[in-house]
Amino acid sequence: MSAVTGASATPPSTGASTPTTTKVDDLANRDTFLKLLVSQLKNQNPLNPTDSTQFVSQLAQFSQLEQSTQMERDLSAIRKLLEGQSAATSGTISKQP
C-alpha cells in the first residue's frame, strides 16, 4: 500500500549522474516497485483483498513517475544540444573579421 507508493515516488535524477548510472537506478527503482507490488498481491488477506481502485492508482502513479523521468532525460538532452549549438554559433561569429 503506502510502502509501494513510497518506493515508486523517488525523485528523478538531476542530471548530475552519468547516463549509465541513471539507467541502472531506473531499473533498480522499477524492480523494487514491481517486487513490492507482487509481494503486496501475494500477501494480501484473501478475506479482505486490496481495493482494485487503489491498485490501479498505484500503477498510474508509477506510470506518471516513469513519464516524468523520461521527460527530464529528454529535456536534459535538448538542453545539452542547444548549449552545444550556442557554443558553436558564438565561436563562429567571434572568428569573423
N, C-alpha and C positions, 0 to 999 in steps of 0.2 A: 504494500500500500504506500505509505509515505516513504518507506525506505527505497522503493523502486523509483518513485518520483524524485526523491533527493539524489539518487545516483545518476539519474539522467539529466539533472539540472546543472551539470558542470559548465562553467563559462567557457566560451570559445577562446581559442588561442589568440594572443595579442599580436602574433606575427613575429615575436622575438625568437621563437624556436625555429629550427630548420624544418623544411617540408617533410623530411623523413620522420622526425620526431612527432610532428603533428599527425601524420598518418598513423603512426604506432599508437599515439594517445587516443585518437579517434576509434581505432579498432578495439583498444582496451575498454574504452567507455561503452562501446556498443556491446562487447562481450559481457561486461559487467551488468549492463542493463538487462540483456537477454537472460543471463543466468539468474538474476534476481526475479525476473518475471516468471520464468519457468519454475523456479523454486516456490514462488508465491502460488502458482497454479497447482503444483503438486501437493503442497502442504495446507491448502485451504480446507476448512471444515466442510465436509460433504453435506451436513445438515444446514449449513449457513454459508453457501458459496459466495464468492466475491461478486459484487454487483457488476453486471456486464457494462453498464454505463461508466463505472469507474475504470474498468479495464480498457475500454475504448478511449477514455480520456487520457490514460497513461500512454497509450500508443500514439495518440495525437500529439501529446507533449514531446515525446521522443522524436517524432517526425518533424515537429517545429524546430527542435534543437538542431537536428541534422541540417535542415534547410538554412537556419541561421549561420551555422558553422560553414556551410558551403558558400553562402553569400559573403561571409567575412573573407574566405580564401579568394573568391573571385575579385572582390574589391581590392584586396592587397595586391593581387596580380595586376589589376588595372592601374593602381597607383604606381607600382614599380615601372610598368610600361610607360606611363605618362612622364614619370621622373626621368627615365632614360631618353625619351624623345625631347623633353625640355632641355636636358643637358646637351644633347647632340645639336639641337637648334641654336642654343646660346653659343656653343663653340663655333658653329658655322658662321653665325652673324658677327662674332667678335673678330674672326680671322679676315673678314673682308676689309679692303682699304677704305 
